[in-house]
């Protein structure tokens, strides 16, 4: 659905995107991760056709998106900071959207009134941030998009509404083959909804993988000894981080876990456990392996 190749963008002397590539499959939920300043917003604005690349290409559905009105009409963008016309109610905005989006669905609009339960005659800017975000999803889903681009999408929503919104989005992924690109710092939530992950760092996609594959490639291993901890760390994988507490050694290892465990067994530990990693931990240790300072956040 989305394919960027050799994409570069500079603002003066600052290079926001540096010959980067990204691939988002149809009917998938792709989580775009990265530290502040990594280039996530710049990438999203290219995908939305707001920026012209300095170099490289951005294709959505196999077609260039910059200045492509037909392609843009199939994309819904829900940013963190929303904008609505100051005098428009929900109904006014719906009527306006129906004139510019060919796939607008009034039946779905009426159905979703029961989900969001907000008076459609209310002016949107007078609603709370959380209710405005609900309106954005309500109207966005009614556009029947082929691609949804979401930036901190459920910030401001209560837990129940978060589940309702994600349920609606994932229903479209399953039934309508909608593709979703979502950027968020709430990695716990992304872990529940994403099937693919891309990590952006210094303007480049440095990791791109299915979530399950990504988590299976990095391992947290805890080892305890009766005597001293061996001076030489085990072989068989790239050690992203290690720490010692008394006779217990904790390691984050990237690579073939069986080779690492085999190497550890030769040191005669009394306890050896492979512990599950969260997406947040994967993100932190991947960046640590790239030289990003993570020591202050590691316990």
QUIFEN-V610017 format. One line per field, one symbol per residue. ss: DSSP state (H for helix, E for strand, C for the rest). phi: phi as a letter, one per 20 degrees, with the letter a starting at -180 (. if undefined). psi: psi as a letter, one per 40 degrees, with the letter a starting at -180 (. if undefined). A space follows every 10 residues. Layout:
ss->???
phi->???
psi->???
//
This chain:
ss->CEEEEEEEEE ECCEEEEEEE EEEECCCCEE EEECCCCCCH HHHHHHHCCC CCCCEEEEEE CCEECCCCHH HHCCEEEECC CCCCCCCCEH HHHHHHHHHH CCCCCHHHHH HHHHHHCCCC CCEHHHCCHH HHHHHHHHHH HHCCCCEEEE ECCCCCCCHH HHHHHHHHHH HHHHHHCCEE EEECCCHHHH HHHCCEEEEE ECCEEEEEEE HHHHHHHEEE EEEECCCCCC CCCCCCEEEE EEEEECCEEE EEEEECHHHH HHHHHCCCCC EEEEECCCHH HHHHHHHHHC CCCCHHHCC
phi->.dbdclfcbc cmeeefccle cbcdfflcdd eedrfgnfof fffffffeme deffbnccdc mncfdfldff fffdddddef eeccffeeef fgffffffed dfegcfffgf ffgfeeldff effffeefgf fffffgfgff ffflfecddc dlfdfnefgf fgffffffff ffffedmfdc dcdbeeffff fededcccdd blmcfebbaf gffffeeccd cdcccedffg feffdoaeee abbccmeddd cdcdpfffff ffffgfelfe cbcddfdeff fggffffffe nffdffdee
psi->dhhhhfhihi gbehhdhgfi iihhiifihh hhiiiheded dddddddefd ihidiaihhh feiidhfgdd ddeehhhhid hihihdehid ddddddddee hdehhddddd deddddfhhe eihdeeiidd dddddddddd deefidhhhh hfdeheiidd dddddddddd dddddefiih hhhiegdddd dddieihhhh hfeihdhhii dddddeehih hhhiidaihi dhiiieihhd iiihgbehhh ihhhahdddd dddddeefid hhihiiiidd ddddddddee ehhedeeh.
//
